[in-house]
Amino acid sequence: MLGLAIDRGLDLVQTARMLAMAHVAGGDGYIACFDAKYYYWFWRPYRAIALADTDGNPATEPDPTWAPLRTTPNHPEYPSAHAAHSAAIARALEAFFGTHRIPFSLDSRSPGASPPRTYRSFRDVVKDVNQARVLVGFHFRNSDQEGSNLGRVIGRYVAEHYFQPVRPGSPRSR
């Protein structure tokens, strides 16, 4: 996100505000999501696929050999926390910049990570996250969609209720 601040020419106060909006929204997204995860307590694909013959639906067949591409997180599946977090941040950044159509790049600091990914908008990141979580085998598509819906609501709420616009000349703008 610091790259966004540099690319958009934000000063120190604007950068702090942008980061605060994004991280408060993202943190609240995680809190709401994990509350929902332990309320619904839904199984992950690696369990559901292997045990499909126990779901009460005669049209599903198990595949005990199926495995996700990575080690699955050890908490309930629904809704997707990564989707909720990403969508909450995206919505907060939309509110900060007044548009979702801001091109930017994201990179990973992990050793051996892929090269930076470039996006045309904040919403494109959320789509990418949702697709990746399904493809790696961590989530069902609906869980990503619902996680994103939850994150969008939270990001909007945070921006509208906790980060009111600052008017020039007001005590908060000094």
Buried (B, 14 or more C-beta within 10 A) or exposed (E): BEEBBEEBEBEEEBBEBBBBBBBBBBBBBBEBBBEBBEEEEBBBBBEBBBEBEEEEEEEBEBEEEEBBEEEBEEEBBBBBBBBBBBBBBBBBBBBBBEEBEBEBEEEEEEEEEEEEEEBEBBBBBBBBBBEBBBEEBBBBEEBBBBBBBBBBBBBBBBBEEEBEEBEEEEEEEE
